[in-house]
């Protein structure tokens, strides 16, 4: 197995393992008692299964970092380019999410919780944009795969836009933004779409040969 293929397999495996662990938190006690429609994913980090949540997020961060590293190695993107910066912001935001636990509202607001929230926003903006910027180079001759990556990235951004709308609605005198929609379902849709978008990119890399890479523009 070549070095490039090993990296893409490791990337895809890390992403899949992270998703599986996160899904496991939905069915194993005591986190299975958390309402997935109303409670955010980070709620799992407030209980005894926090370590599973942390490992899941770190696996997604690792898989994402490997994907962007392989994009650079195949000269599909420059080392210093917008997709790399956005991919780095996504990966770093996941590390921050693990380092700073969400606010436990049974106790009260916290600085760490605010950092956690803003890092999440940065990450969910950055990754879909990065995917949209690289998808044509990864799938130069495959409109179907390009469309799949764009749909997942667009869905993640669209759902995030719904959250922004809820915040603006609250600022304009509407009700609390977190009650405007089933927040847990919305965040899970956004997170799964974002990970699916980068996974499609990785699948494109596994299909591609190094000689198929589109040279970086001068």
Secondary structure, 3 states (H helix, E strand, C coil): CCHHHHHHHHHHHHHHHHHHHHHHCCCCCCHHHCCCCCCCHHHHHHCCCHHHHHHHHHHHHHHHHHHHHHHHHCCCCCCCCHHHHHHHHHHHHHHHHHHCCCCCCCCCCCHHHHHHHHHHHHHHHHHHHHHHHHHHHHCCCCHHHHHHHHHHHHHHHHHHHHHHHHHHHHHCCCCCHHHCCCHHHHHHHHHHHHHHHHHHHHHHHHHCCHHHCCCCCC
